[in-house]
């Protein structure tokens, strides 16, 4: 069986593309939002991360 490098690079390229698209969507959403919405969203991020981490620990 011959090794095909595309079997490794294609999923990595897809993941990179997905992360880039998500980042662009987030930046555009923050730029279009009103200032008060942006401040409230940024202040809520640490709580959101803590919630995801707690949820992830419960699964294990």
N, C-alpha and C positions, 0 to 999 in steps of 0.2 A: 504494500500500500504506500503510495507516494504522499508526502506531506504537502498540503496546500496552504500557503501562508494566508490566503484570504479567509480561512476558517477562523483565524485569530483576529485579523485586522478589521474584518467587516463588522463584527459585534462592537468592537472598540470604537470604530468610526460612528456607528449608530448611537452609541452611548454619548460620545462627544457631541454629536449633532443635537441630541435630545437635551443635554445640559445647556448647550448654547442657546437653543430656542427658548427654554424655560427662563434663562437669564434675561434674554431680550424681552420676553413678555413681561417679566417682573419690572424691569427698568422702564418700559413704556407705560405700564400701569401706574408706577410711582410718579412718573413725569406728568401724566394726565390728571392725577388726583389732586384734590385741593390740599393745601398745606396742612390743615387740621387733620385730615384723614391720614396723611403720610405720617405725621407725628404720632397719632394714635396707633397706627400699624407698627411703626418701629418700636414703640414702647411695649407693645404686646408680644413681640418676637421672643424675648427670653421666656415668657410664660408658655408660649407655644412649644418651644424647644424642650422645656422641662416636661411638659405633658407628653410629648412624643417619646422622650427617654423613659418616663415611667411606664408608658404603655409597652414599650419594647422590652423592658426588664420583666414585666409580668408574663410575657409570652415564653420566656426562657425557663 
